[in-house]
Each structure stands twice: as C-alpha cells, then as structure tokens.
C-alpha cells in the first residue's frame, strides 16, 4: 500500500508531496519508537512471565486486541481511531513539517538506550506548541494530568501492596520454583487484555497525530475528529508488523526496567501489576480527553509497589528500592526536558527566529508552560 493511496481519501490537492511524505515518515518512526518504548512497558510483565511460550503465540494474542481496538474506535467513535485524545490537537493547518518528525527520531535513540521517556510529551508537545490558538494551554494541561496520574499511581500501588505484599509477595517468592495453578495464567492473560486495551485507547493518539484528519465542531461545545477508512487499514497493518518484531526480540532494552522489579517474571505478580495499571488508565481515560503520559503512570505504579514491598515484605533493600525509583524518575524527566526543548527550538529554526527565542528563553518557557 503506497503512501499516496493512503491519503487519497483526504483530498490530496490540499497536501503537497512534502507534507504527506513527512506525515508518513513521522507516523512510521513514531509508531516504531512508541511501540518499542511505551507498549513494552504495558506488555513487559506479559512477556517476562510468559518467556517460555513461543513469541508468535503472544503476538497473535496482542494483535487480536489491536485489531479489536482499531475497529471499536472506527465504528463506535465515529471513525475517530484516536479515541478523542486528539480533540484539542487538530491536524496542523499547513500539514506535518520536517520538525514534527524529529522528536520520534530522538525517541528512537533514547529507546535504544533503555530510557523510559514519555512518548506523549516527546511526540505531542511540538504539535501542542505549534498549533496556534487552537492548541493554547494544551501542554500545561497535559503536564498537570500526567503529574496527577503519577501521584495517583504511586499512592494506589503503595496502598494495595502495603496490604498484600507481606503475604502475597512473600508467598510468590517462597513458591516461585513450584508448579503454578493454570488459573493464574488465565487471570494474567485476562488482565493483560484489559491493560493492553486501556493503553491503546490512551496512546494511539501519539501515533495518529501525524496522520491527516478532519476536526469539526459538533454543536455541543466539543469537536468531532474523523479519519479516512484507508488510514485504519494502513495503521493496523503497520502496528501488527511492528509488534511482531518487538515480540520476536522479547521487548528490547526497555524490557530491562520490568525485569529489575521484584517478582515481575512471576505470572501471579504480573497479574496484579497489570490489573492496577489498567484501572488507573481507565479512570484517567474517562476524566477528560486531554492526552496524558502513560509512562508516568507506569513508573508511579512501579514506584509505589517497590517502596511498599521493600518496607513491608523486606524482599529488597529500602535504599535500593528508593534508588531504583529515583533513577526511573530522572530518566522520565530527561525525556520531558528534551521534548520541550525540541518543541521550542525546532519550529524557531524553521521560522528563522532562533535568536529571538534564545534572547528571552526563560520568559518564553514560562509563557508556554502557563507560569
């Protein structure tokens, strides 16, 4: 399927060859880097706890959910396969430019080194800061929602594991070499499906932001976002192929973050982790349609879990757990800084205004962050 055929339904007269080239390139790079970075955080426990199963079996299971989510978005959300996450970020008036496609490349590099950056901020920030009046205030709202997500996740995970870790996690550690009841695998695969669905609903916007779409007022104070049906087919095929590679390589560098956590290779522990993560994502999905960082939620949940386990169950040192949490937070902060810097300077370079921005960078930064 050629890039041009994908865009046939979106009035090619309004899209120059350069514009649709950057749309497709940006989409492909973002799709791979986001799958490699964010998706593996969602599927990491699934991969680690099913390491003995053939990769293609796990891929077929995850792929069936991808197809179901895509079809649900298209037919039940009035062709909006981004699930309302792009209501506040319309397609750029002049189309996707070269500077929109640069952040996913940085994401690709950071993913190669196992840094769990927020793809929401790294990819969407530049669209939020170059959309004019239509996207004013979106970035501060994304920051606030993501920070709240981190706090809710760390609090919820700490509370749950404060209650269950003394018995549950110790029981897992003491019986990890014994046969596991098959019911646990049914529960874990079910919790994975629940989590995978919630993650796709949240993060597909980070990929589809590059694709042409129509944003129109719906007469009820909101907007309707619609995608061409060819984009559904194209995007689904790309996602399935990329996930085949990720599953075949067993997650890559980002998977190491999951493997360093307590008991995450055990199907019983993975079941509880996935279920808590999915519930938190579902809550924030219903809260509003502002995009948020699922990475921050993921890291907050793991942080609350590790702290509770170290203090209650004593399965790892307290300082070791706190150091692990601090390292994950530092890596996520690096990604946020990079995303904001790229979103500010790349468009300025394109407009020939780099000197203007540099001369008042603190003030400019304060204005875009709402300070």
N, C-alpha and C positions, 0 to 999 in steps of 0.2 A: 504494500500500500504506500503510494508516494505521499510526500508532504502536501503537494498541491491538491491531490484528490481529497485529502482530509479537510482542506479548507474550502472546498467547492461550495458547501452549504452556507458559508459565512461571507458571501459577497466578495469574491477575490478582487473586484475593482477597487475596494477600499483598503486592500492590503498589498503593499509593494512586495517584490520578491525578497528584499532585505528584511522586511518586517516579519513575514511568515517564516523566513529562514531562522531568525533569532527566536521566534516563538517555538519552533520545533526543536532547535538545538537546546534552548533553555529548558524546555519540557523534558527532553531526554536526559540531560545532565542532572536536572533536579530529581527526576524520577529515580535514577540510579542512586544518587547520593542520599536521598531521603530514605529510600528503601534500605540502603546499607547502614544508615545511621539510626533512624527512628524506628523502622519496622523491626529491626533486630532487638531493640530494647523491649518491644512488645512480645516478640516471638522467642526471645532469648531463653526464657525458662522452658518453653516448649521444646526447643532444640536440645538444650542441655539435659533435660530429663527424659528425652527420647533418643539419646545419642546412638543407641544400638539398632534403631529402626532404619530402614533404607531411606535416604534423603527424599526420593521421589514420592514415597508414601506421605510424608509430612507435607511436601509441596502440593500434592493433589488436594489434601485436606484444606490447607490455607488458601489455595487457588479457588476452590469451590466457594469459599466465603467471599473472596474478592469479587467473583462474578455476581454473587447474590447481592452484595452491597452496591455494585455498579448499577444493576438492574433496578434495585429499590430506589436509588437516587434518581434515576431517569424517569421511572414510571410513577413514583409516589411523591416526588418532589418537583413535579412539573419540569422535567428534563434538567434539573439542577444537580449534577453529579458531584458538586462540591458541598452539598447539604447545608446551604445557607451561609457557609463560612466566608463567602466572597461577596456578601451583600454590601459590605462597606468598602470593598476594594474592586471597583469596576475595571474592565479591560482598559489599558492606557489609551488615551484619546488618539495618540499618534502611533499606536501599536507598540509591541515589545521592541526595545532598543538594545544595543550591544551591552550597555551597562546593567541591564536587567539579568543578563545571562552570566555575569561574572560571579555573583555570590554562590551559585551552585557549584562552581569550579572550586572555590575556596572550601566549600562544604565537602567536596570530594577529597581534597587534600587532608583536611582535618580528620575525616573519617578514616583515611589510610593510617593515621597515627593513633587511632582509637580514642579520639577526643569526643565526648558525648555532647556536642553543641546542639543548641535549639534550632532546628530547621525552620521553625515558624519565624523566628527573628531573622535568621540569616537570609532567608528567601523572601519573606513578605515585607520586611522593613523597607527595602528600596521601592517597592510598589506603593507602600503607605506614604512615603515621603516625597514621591514624585507625582502623586495623583491630584495635586492642587486642592481646591476647596472640597472636592468630593471625598477626600481621604483625610481631611484635617482632624486631628485628635485620635486617629486610629491607633498609632503607635503607643501613646500613653495608656490607652485602654487595654491594649494587648499586654503591656508590661504589668498593669495592675491586676488583670485577670490571671496572668501566669504566676505572679508572686503569691496571689491568694491561693492558687492551685498548689503551689509548693508547700505553703503553710498548712493547708487543709490535709494534704497528703502525708506530711511528716507527723501531724497531730493524730490523724486517723490510724496510721500504721503503728505509731508508738502506743496508742491506746489499745489496739487489738492485740499486739504482740506482748504488751505488758500483762495482759490477761492469759494469753495462751502459750507464751514462749517457755515458761518454766516446765510445763508438762509436754506440750506439743513438740517443740523443737528438740527438747532433750530425748523424747521418745523416738523422734526421727533419727537423731544421732546414734542412739543406742541400738536401733534396729535396722540401720542402713544396709547391713550385709545379709539381712533376712529376706525371704520372698515377700513381695508386696501384693496385697489383695488386688485383683484385677479391677475392682470397683474404683480404685483410686485413679486408674488410667482413664476410665470413663468420665470421672469428675474433672480430671485435669484437661482432657480434650474438650470438654464442655466449657470449662472456664476460659480456655484459650479461644474458643469460638466467640464467646461473649466479649472478651477483651479485644480480640482482633477486629471485630465489628465496630466497637466503640472507637478504636484508634483510627480506623479507616474513615469513619464519619468525621472525625476531627481533622485529620492530617491530609486528606486528599486535596484540600484547598491549596496546600503548599506546592502541589504539583500542577494542578489545573489552573493556577493563577497565570500561567504562561499561555494558555490556550484561549482563542477568541470566544467571546460570549456576549450576550446581549443583556444589559441591565436596564429594566424599565420600572417606573413607579407603578405600584399595584392599586393605588387609590385608597389604601388603608393605612397610609403613613409609612409603608415599607416599600421594598422593591422585589421584583422577580428576576432571577438570573436564569438564563436558558442557554443550553449548549446544543450544538448540532449533533444529530444521531451518529454521524460518521466519527465524531470525536470519541463517543462512547466505545465504539468498536476498536478504534486506534489505541486509545488509552488502556483498554482492558488487555489487549494483546501485549502491549509494552510491559504492563505490570506483571503479567504472568511469566514472560520471558525473564525479566529481571529477578523475580523471586525464585525462578528455577536456578539461576546462578548463585544466589545468596544461600539457598538451601543446600546446594551441592557443595559449597565451600564451608558449610556449617557456621555461617554467621560472620566470619572475618574478625577484624580487630575489635570491633565494638562488643562482640560476644564476651570478651575477657572481663568486662565490667560485671556481667552477670555471674561469671564463674568465680569471681573473687568474693562473692557474698555467701553467707552461711547457708549451707544445705540446699542451695538453689538447683543442684543437679538431681535432687530427690523429687519424685513426682508429687509427693504429698505436700511438701513445702511450696513447690511451684504452683500448685492448685490454689492455695490461699493467697499467694502473691498476686496471681493473675486476677482473682476474683475481686480483691480490694482495689487494685488498679482500675479495673473495668468500671466498678461502681463510681469511683471518683470522676472518671472521664464522662460517664453518663450524666452525672449531676451537672458538670460544667457545660455539657452539650445543651442541656435544657435551660441553663441560666440565661444565656443570651447568644447572639450569633457572632460575637467578636471572636476572631481566631485566638488561640492560646498555645503556649508551649507544652506539648505532652511530655517533652524531655524533662522539664522542670517538675512536673507531677511525678514522673517515674523516679527521678533522683530523690525527691522528697519522700516518696513512699519507701524506697530502699533505705534512706537515712533513718527514718523513724523505726523501721524494722531492725536495722543493725544496732541502733542505740539500745532499744528495748531488750534485744537478745543478749547484748554484752552485759547489761546491768542486771537482768533478771535471771537468765539461764546460764550466764557465765561461759558461753561456748566460744568466746573470743575476748581478747583484752579490751578494756574500755578505751584506752588511748589509741589502740589500733583501729577500733571502730570509728572513733571521732576523726582520726586522721584520714580514714577512707572516705568519710562523709565530706570532710573539708576539701579533699582532692577532687571529688566529683563536682562540688560547688564551684571550685576555682576553674575547672575546665569549662563548665557551663557559662561562667562569667566571661571567660575569654571569647567564647562564641558570640555573646551579646555585644561585647566591645567591637569585635570585628564586623559584625553585621551593621552596627550603627555607623562606624567609620566608612565602610564601603557605601552605605546608602547616602551618606553626606557627600563624600568626595567624588565618587564616580559620575553622578549627574553634573556636579560642578565642573569637572573636567570636560564633559561633553558640551556644556554651555559656555566654556571659556571663562568661568567665574571662580576658578580655584583660588586666586589671590584674594578675592573678596571674602570668601568663606574663611580662609586662613587668618585674615586680619581680625575677625571677630568670632573665632571658633567657639569660645565659651558661651557667648550670648546666643549664637546660632543654635548650639546644642541645647541650651536652656529653653529656647522657644519651641523647638520641635518635640521636646520631652514634656512640655507643659509646665515648666518651672517658672 
